[in-house]
Amino acid sequence: IFTCAVFVNCGIQMKRSIPTLQRVLLRHELLGSPDGKIVVFLHGLLGNKNNLRTLAKRIQKEHKHISPLLLDLRGHGQSPSREKGSSDAITLNCCAQDVIGTVQELGFRGETKSPAGIIGHSFGGRVALEYAKTLSLLQEETPGSFNKVYQPNMTWILDSVPGTAHGSVDKVISALSSMPQPIESKQYLMDHLCQKGIDPS
């Protein structure tokens, strides 16, 4: 059983400034041609870019024009938690900014090359929503810029729901942020979460 919410051209209207953050260049894998329609895939908490590979390949098989872009979110898989010397807290916004920065670095920007869609599972779904919201704000601040990443046409959220996250999510993110990187083993991670009063199951 999974929850799926689809947002098409949300047109989110918000007036607030974008915080300046040190973006992390995310480890990534592109399935297919860089000339295809790029769709970004974001895994859930404690996952990595391989988690959605089967789904990405299935979508690509049925829609040959789509090129899935699989990303390791900040502090997951092979992506660093933060740039050296940075004291930025790990938030949904900084994770979304990492995705934007990585997409820009890969050259997927401008009206025709920006990702056509983004698919996020669980925590990745929340990052996907923040990505769409942040791009909406950036579009207002720099209209018509060739180098900017445009809002995706479609945003798919799997096993997640929009709205305020349960307090336990912040608790888990805070506990993970306090861990020395890289995490040496799964058992070390479980022990650390237990010490912070979090049930790893």
C-alpha positions as CSV (number, residue, x, y, z in Angstrom):
1,I,0.0,0.0,0.0
2,F,1.4,3.4,-0.9
3,T,0.1,6.9,-1.0
4,C,0.7,8.8,-4.2
5,A,0.0,12.5,-4.7
6,V,0.5,14.2,-8.1
7,F,0.9,17.9,-8.5
8,V,0.7,19.3,-12.0
9,N,2.0,22.9,-12.5
10,C,1.2,23.8,-8.9
11,G,1.6,27.5,-9.5
12,I,2.5,28.0,-5.9
13,Q,2.4,31.7,-5.0
14,M,4.6,32.6,-2.0
15,K,6.5,35.7,-1.1
16,R,9.6,35.0,0.9
17,S,13.3,35.1,0.1
18,I,15.5,32.1,-0.6
19,P,18.2,31.6,2.1
20,T,21.8,31.5,0.9
21,L,23.2,28.0,1.5
22,Q,26.3,26.1,0.6
23,R,25.0,23.5,-1.8
24,V,26.3,19.9,-1.9
25,L,27.0,18.4,-5.3
26,L,25.0,15.1,-5.1
27,R,26.2,11.8,-6.4
28,H,24.1,10.8,-9.3
29,E,23.4,8.4,-12.1
30,L,21.6,9.2,-15.4
31,L,19.8,6.3,-17.1
32,G,19.4,7.1,-20.8
33,S,20.4,10.0,-22.9
34,P,21.1,13.5,-21.6
35,D,18.9,14.7,-24.5
36,G,15.9,12.9,-23.2
37,K,13.2,14.3,-20.9
38,I,14.9,14.3,-17.5
39,V,12.9,13.0,-14.5
40,V,14.6,13.3,-11.1
41,F,14.2,10.4,-8.6
42,L,14.6,11.0,-4.9
43,H,14.9,8.2,-2.3
44,G,13.6,8.1,1.2
45,L,15.3,8.6,4.6
46,L,18.3,6.3,5.1
47,G,18.1,5.2,1.4
48,N,20.2,5.8,-1.7
49,K,19.8,6.4,-5.4
50,N,19.5,2.6,-6.0
51,N,16.2,2.3,-4.1
52,L,14.1,3.7,-7.0
53,R,16.2,2.1,-9.8
54,T,13.6,-0.6,-10.6
55,L,10.8,2.0,-10.8
56,A,12.9,4.3,-12.9
57,K,13.8,1.5,-15.4
58,R,10.2,0.4,-15.7
59,I,9.1,4.0,-16.5
60,Q,11.9,4.4,-19.0
61,K,11.0,1.1,-20.7
62,E,7.4,2.2,-21.2
63,H,8.3,5.8,-22.1
64,K,11.5,5.8,-24.2
65,H,11.8,9.6,-24.3
66,I,12.3,9.7,-20.5
67,S,15.8,9.7,-19.0
68,P,15.7,9.1,-15.2
69,L,18.2,11.0,-13.0
70,L,18.8,9.1,-9.7
71,L,20.3,11.1,-6.9
72,D,21.9,10.4,-3.5
73,L,20.4,13.0,-1.2
74,R,22.7,14.9,1.2
75,G,24.2,12.6,3.8
76,H,22.9,9.5,2.0
77,G,24.6,7.0,-0.3
78,Q,27.8,8.5,-1.6
79,S,26.8,12.2,-1.1
80,P,28.5,14.2,1.6
81,S,26.5,15.6,4.6
82,R,27.8,19.1,4.0
83,E,30.6,21.0,2.3
84,K,33.9,21.3,4.3
85,G,33.7,24.2,6.7
86,S,29.9,24.6,6.4
87,S,27.8,24.7,9.5
88,D,24.5,24.7,7.7
89,A,21.8,22.6,9.4
90,I,20.4,19.8,7.3
91,T,16.9,20.9,6.3
92,L,14.4,20.2,3.6
93,N,15.3,23.5,2.0
94,C,19.0,22.7,1.9
95,C,18.3,19.3,0.4
96,A,16.1,20.9,-2.3
97,Q,18.8,23.4,-3.0
98,D,21.3,20.6,-3.4
99,V,19.0,19.0,-6.0
100,I,18.7,22.3,-7.9
101,G,22.5,22.9,-7.8
102,T,23.3,19.4,-9.0
103,V,20.7,19.7,-11.9
104,Q,22.3,23.0,-12.8
105,E,25.8,21.6,-12.7
106,L,24.8,18.8,-15.0
107,G,23.5,21.3,-17.5
108,F,19.8,20.5,-17.1
109,R,18.6,24.1,-17.1
110,G,16.7,26.6,-19.2
111,E,13.1,26.2,-20.5
112,T,13.8,23.2,-22.7
113,K,16.4,21.3,-20.7
114,S,15.1,21.6,-17.1
115,P,13.8,18.3,-15.6
116,A,10.2,17.7,-16.8
117,G,9.3,15.9,-13.6
118,I,10.5,14.8,-10.2
119,I,9.5,11.7,-8.2
120,G,10.2,11.5,-4.5
121,H,9.6,8.6,-2.1
122,S,8.8,9.3,1.6
123,F,11.4,11.9,2.8
124,G,12.4,12.3,-0.9
125,G,8.8,13.3,-1.6
126,R,9.0,16.2,0.9
127,V,12.3,17.3,-0.7
128,A,10.5,17.1,-4.1
129,L,7.8,19.5,-2.8
130,E,10.4,21.8,-1.4
131,Y,12.2,21.7,-4.8
132,A,9.1,22.7,-6.7
133,K,8.3,25.5,-4.2
134,T,11.9,26.8,-4.2
135,L,12.0,26.9,-8.0
136,S,8.7,28.8,-8.0
137,L,10.3,31.4,-5.8
138,L,13.5,31.6,-7.8
139,Q,11.4,32.0,-11.0
140,E,9.8,35.1,-9.5
141,E,13.2,36.5,-8.5
142,T,14.9,35.9,-11.9
143,P,12.3,35.7,-14.6
144,G,13.6,34.7,-18.1
145,S,17.1,33.5,-17.0
146,F,18.6,31.0,-19.4
147,N,20.7,29.4,-16.6
148,K,18.0,28.8,-14.1
149,V,16.2,25.5,-13.5
150,Y,12.5,25.7,-14.3
151,Q,9.7,24.2,-12.2
152,P,8.9,20.6,-13.3
153,N,5.7,19.9,-15.2
154,M,4.8,17.1,-12.8
155,T,5.8,16.3,-9.2
156,W,5.0,12.8,-7.9
157,I,5.0,12.0,-4.2
158,L,5.1,8.3,-3.1
159,D,4.4,7.1,0.5
160,S,4.2,10.6,1.8
161,V,1.6,13.4,2.3
162,P,1.9,17.2,2.0
163,G,1.7,19.2,5.2
164,T,3.6,19.5,8.4
165,A,5.8,16.6,9.1
166,H,5.3,14.5,12.3
167,G,7.7,15.6,15.1
168,S,9.5,12.3,14.9
169,V,10.8,13.2,11.5
170,D,12.6,16.2,12.8
171,K,13.9,14.1,15.7
172,V,15.4,11.5,13.3
173,I,17.0,14.2,11.1
174,S,18.5,15.9,14.1
175,A,19.9,12.6,15.4
176,L,21.4,11.8,12.0
177,S,22.9,15.3,11.6
178,S,24.8,14.9,14.9
179,M,26.5,11.7,13.8
180,P,30.1,11.7,12.6
181,Q,30.4,11.0,8.9
182,P,30.8,8.6,7.2
183,I,28.6,6.2,9.3
184,E,30.8,3.2,9.9
185,S,28.2,0.5,10.0
186,K,24.4,-0.2,10.2
187,Q,24.8,-1.4,13.7
188,Y,26.6,1.8,14.7
189,L,23.7,3.8,13.2
190,M,21.1,1.7,15.1
191,D,22.9,2.1,18.4
192,H,23.2,5.9,17.9
193,L,19.4,6.2,17.2
194,C,18.6,4.2,20.3
195,Q,20.8,6.4,22.4
196,K,18.8,9.4,21.1
197,G,15.6,7.7,22.2
198,I,14.5,6.7,18.6
199,D,13.2,3.2,17.9
200,P,15.1,2.2,14.7
201,S,12.3,-0.3,13.7
